[in-house]
Amino acid sequence: MRTADFDFSLPKELIAARPSGKRDHSRLLVLHRDGGIEHRIFTDIGEYLNKGDMLLLNNTKVFPARIIGAKPSGGKVDILLIKALDNNGTWEVLCKGGFNGVLTVFGGLKAEIRTEDSHSSLPSDSLRIAHHASRGRRLLRFLDVGQHVLADMLWRYGYMPLPPYIKRKPDEEDKSRYQTVYAERQGSIAAPTAGLHFTGELLGRIREKGIIVRTVTLHVGIGTFKPVKAESLDEHRMDPEYFEIESSLMEEIEDVKRKGNRLVAVGTTATRTLEGFMSGRYKDSEALSVMRNELTDKDKEPLDASRITGKRRGLALFTNSRWFTTDEVKRSRRMGTVPGGLIKGYTDIFIYPGYKFKAVDSLITNFHLPRSTPLMLATSFSGFQKISRAYEEAVALNYRFFSYGDAMLIL
């Protein structure tokens, strides 16, 4: 398919600049597989979930990743922290302009910003990592501050990284509302927005109904919201994003499926986490170095995901701080899990029409930007014509769009 097929016009007044007064009072468009559409309120979501179904959440936590730096001349630099590269305060960042040098950020703290190829006091290991992962990006190092102090200062002085289509300055309310009520694992620079509609009370009622509620972690980075510039979808490449899955979740999902129940994913990031793992579209962060040491020189190139994660020749695996025998690895692979409890890795899976889902049966999502990868994933569930008609109806009925907007349930 062509990227242009996912373009549409949206009146500016339908872009939600702020969240609804109450999380679960957002509107909910229910799209059935036969194309039928219902209009409800999000608090009704439990009516579409059955006892024994599993609701899968992404428990990542957004941090105040946007900071403002002052140049010696007095000019300002708007900076978005993308990811930490080491424990010495070095970050990969996005910013406008080509300034290289020392900035004053918050609380009088100094930070050095450079391109990765500039002469700099940045640690060589950080430069190497950034060069390998994100060629051409910018690096920033906070000077003379510990990690714990820096984390506290970011929450005190930093701004929540609201998307650029929200044309206002982030405020203190965003630190709670641009965050799910179940956020636990800090590391995202954008919220898993489908989860913003849930309250603790609503989740409690869902659990009381006999619905299984489980979590995965995917730290949302630039991969999720990076614009698709290629003309054809199959030419686009996602940037890898870090995820974690409890390996016991695979057995629970298998049990849910065996009993004829559904897996309902809350958001495209929860979907990509599970589908990325089950499709083999990931690299295990802990097994990588071991597998490189165990493989022969002939085997090392090319190094694909299946070999990185331990499938090659049934090699023993070191993960979660201990070695596992070949039999343990094989038994775990049959269950689709990694031994030791926690799967850690990076996925760059790009889901668009034509993809065959391995686990997820239904999707709760927001209304997405034109030409965006989340819109393409949502289209994969229902088909192009149905999602197009649903979006047309949402526009006609003045639904609120994007991160702080209303929700859709695709059954």
N, C-alpha and C positions, 0 to 999 in steps of 0.2 A: 504494500500500500504506500501511497504518497503522504508525506507529512502535511501537505496542503489540504488533504481530506479532513484533517482534524482542526481546521480553522473555523471560527464562527464569530459573529458580531455580538457584542454584549454592551448594553447601555451602561455608562459609567456609574449611574446611580444604583446599580444592582451589585456593585462590588462592596462587600461589607467592610467598613472601616473599623467597626467595633463589634464585639460579641453581643449576642442577644442578652437580655436582662437576666435570664436564668438559663443555665447550660442546656437542660433537657426540654426547654420550651422552643427550641428551634423547630422549623418546619421539617417534615420528612416526606420525601417522594419515594413511594414504594414501586419499584419496577419489577413486574412478574416476568417469568421466562416466556410467557405467551404474548408479551408486549403490553399487557394491561397495566394501568397506572392508578395508584391511589394516592391521596394527599392526606397526610396525618401530621401529628406532632411527635417529636422524638421520644417523648416519655411513653409513647405507645409501642416502642420497639419490641418490648417483651412479648407482645401478642403474636409476633411472627417467629418466635423462638419456641422450640418444643423441649420437653423434658428429655435429657440425654444428649441434646446438642452441645457442642463446645463453642464458646465465644473466645476468640483469640485476640489479645490486646498487645500493643507494643508499649512497654513500660519505660521507654527512654525519657530522659529529662532534658529539656532545653535550658541552656545556660545563657547569661547575658553576654553574648559573643560580639556585640557591637560596641566599639570604643572610639573616642575622638582623641586624636593626637594633635599637639601644637608644635609647629616647626619653630626653629629659632627666630625666624622672621615674623612669627605671629600667625601665619597661615594655618588652616586646619586640614587634617587628613582624617577622613572617615574610614574606619578599618573594621573588617569582619574577620574574626578569628575562626579559622576553618578546623584545624586540628593541632593538638600538641605533638611535637616531634621528639621530645625528650623530657627529662625531669629537670632541665635547667632553664625552663621558661621560654623555650624556642617554639614558635608556632608558624604554621603555614597560614597565610592570610590573603584576603582579597582587599584591594583598595584602588582608588583612582589616582592617577598621576604617577610620576616616576621618581619621587623624592627618595634619596638614600641618605641616611644619617640618623641622628638621635632626636627623638621626639619626647615631649613631656605629655604624659597621658593623664592618669587620675591620681589625686592625692599627692602630687609632686613626683610621682614615680616616672623614671626614665625608661625608654625603650628604643632599641636600635632597629631600624627597618632597612632592608636591603633586598635587591634581587638575588637570586640564588647564585648567580655567577659573579657578583660584585666582590671586591676585596672587603673583607669584613672580619670582625672578631667573633662571628657566629661559629659554634663548634663545627669541625669538619664533618663529624658523623651526621649532624642535622642537615648540613648542606647536601651530603651524599644521599640521605634518605629522601629529602625533598626533590632532588634532581631526578632520582629514580621514579618517584611516584607522580610528580606533578611538574614536569618541565616547564619553565617559564614563569612559574608563580613567584610570589613574594614571601619573604620570611621576616619575622619580627621576633626579637628577643627582649624580654623584660630584664632589666638590669638590677642586680642587687636586691632581689626579693625571692623568698622561698615559695614553694608551690602552694602550701596551705594559706599563707598570707595572701598570695595572689588570688586564690579562689575566693577568699572573703572579700577582697577588694573589688573583684569583678561583680559580685552580687550587690555590692554597695554602690559602685560608680558606673558599672556597665549598663548597656541598654539591651533589651530583648531584641533579637534579630528579626523584626517584622519584615515581611516581604515588601519589595519596592512598590508594589501596586497599592499598598496602604499609605496614603499620602498624609501622614502625620508623624510627629515625633513619638516614639514609644514612651509610655509612662509607667508608674508603679503598678497600676492595675494589670498591665500586660504581664508582669512577672508571675501573676497567679492565673490569669485567664488564657494566656498563650501557653498553656501547660495542662496536661490531663490531671485528673484528681488521683490517678494511680501512678504518676511518674516517679521512678525510683533511681534509675541508672543515668547519671548525668553524662552528656556527651553530644547532644544534638544541637544543630544550628537552625533547625526548623521544627515546628511541632508536627506530630502525627495527628493531623487536624480532625480526622473522623472521630477520634477519641475525646475531643473537646466537649462533646455533647453529653457525655456520661457524668452522672453525679454518684456519690457514694450510696445514696438512698436507692437510686435506680439499679445500680449493680447488686445491691442487697436483695431487691425484689426479684431480680433475674436469678440469683443463686437460690432463693427460696422456691422458685419454680422448678428446680432440679436441673438447671442448665450449668454445665461445667465452665468455669471461667479460668483461663490460663493466660500466661504472659510469655512473650519472647522479647528480645531487645534488638533493635536496629537503630544505630545512631545515624540520624538523618544528616547527610552532608550535601555537598554540591551535586552529587550524582542524581539525587531525586529531582531537583528543580533546574538542572542544567538544560538550557533550551535545545531543542532538536533542530539542528541547522541543516542536516542532510536532507536531500530531496526525497530519498527513499528510506523507509523505516529500517530496513535491514542493514543500512550503512551507519546507523547511530550506535555509539558505544557509551555505556553507562560507566561512571567512575565507581570504583569499589567502595562499599560501605560496610562498616564493622557490625557484626551481629553475634548474639549469644542465644543458644537454645538448650534447655535442659533435655538431656538425652531421653529421660523417662517420658517426655512429652510424646515421643514417637509411638511408644507402646499405648499411651492413652488414646492417641488419634486412631491407631489401628483398632482399638476396642470400640471407639465411637462409630467407626465405619462398619465394623462387623455387625453392630446392632442396628444398622440402618439409619443412623442419625447423621447430622450434618456438622461440618466445620464452618463456622461463620467468622470471617476475618474482619477485624475492625481496622480498616484503612489499607492503603496500598503498601505501606511499609511492612506491616505484619504479614501481608500476603507475600511480598517479595522475600522476606526472611525465610519463610517455610518453603516456598516454591523454589527458591534459590538453592536451599540445602537438598531438597528431595530431587531436584533436577541435576544435581552434581555441579551446579554453576556457582562454585565457591572455592575458596582456598582456606584450608584449616591453618590457623595462625600458629598453633603449637606443633603440628606435625611437620611443617615445612622444612625446618632445619634438619630434623632427624632423617627425613626421607632423602634430602640432598646428600647426606653423609652415607646412607645405606646404598643408594643407587650407584651403579658403575658409571664410568665416564661416558660410555656408549648410551646409557639410559638417561643421562641427565638432560639431554636436549632431544626433542622438545619435552618440557615438563608440564603435563596437563593436570587438570584438577583431580582426576581420579587417582593419579599416581601420587600427588601431593598428600592426599588424605589417607593413604595407606592401602589402597586396593592392589597396587602393583605387586605381584608375586606373593601375596599374603604376608608381607613383611611385618615384623613386630613393630609396635607403635609406642612412642613415649609421649604421654599427654597427661595433664592433671597431676603432674609430679611423680608419676611412676610408669614403669614399663608394663606393657600388656603383651601376653603371648599371642602367637599367630592364631590359635584356636579362639581366644577371646575376641580378637579383632574380627575374625570370620563370623562368629556368632553375633557380634554386635552389628556387623554389616548386614546380616540377614534381616535384622530388625530395623535397619536404616538409621542406626545411631552410632555414636562414638563412645567407646568405653570410658568410664570415669566420671560421668555425670553431667559435664558441661561441654557443649560444642561451641568453640570460638572460631570465628573465621571472617572472611570478607566475601561479599557477593556483588557481582556486577550484572545480575540478571536483568534483562530488559524484556518485559512482557507486553506484547502487542497482539492484535488479532491474528489468529492462527495458532497461538500457543495452547497446548492441552494441559489443563491444570491437573496436578498430581494429588492435591489434598483439599484445597479450599473449594467449598461448595457455594457459598454465598458471601456477599461483600457489602459492608457498610462503608460509605465513602462520602466525601464532600463533592461539590461541583467544581470542576477543575479548569485551569487555564487552557486556552486554545493552544494546540500544538505541543502540549505537555505530555511527559511520559505517564503521569498518573491517569490522565484522560485516556490514553491508549490502553492502559491496563484495564480500566473500567469497561472500555469497549469490548475487551476480550471476553468479558463475562456474558454480555447480553447481545452482542452483535452490533454492527455499525448503525443499521437503520433504527433499531429500538433505542439505542442511547441517544441518537440524534433527535428522535421525536420527543424523548423525555426532556432533553435540554431545551428544545423549542417550547415545550409546555411550561417548563420552569421559568423561562424568560417571560412568557406571556402572563404568568401568574405572579410575577415579581418576587420570585425566590431570591434569596441573598446568596451571592457566589463567593467562592474561594475560601481562604483559610478560616475567617471568622463567619462564614456563611452557613447556609442550611445543609441538610444531609440527604443522602439517597441510600436506600436499601435495595440491592439487586439480588433477587431471590433465584 
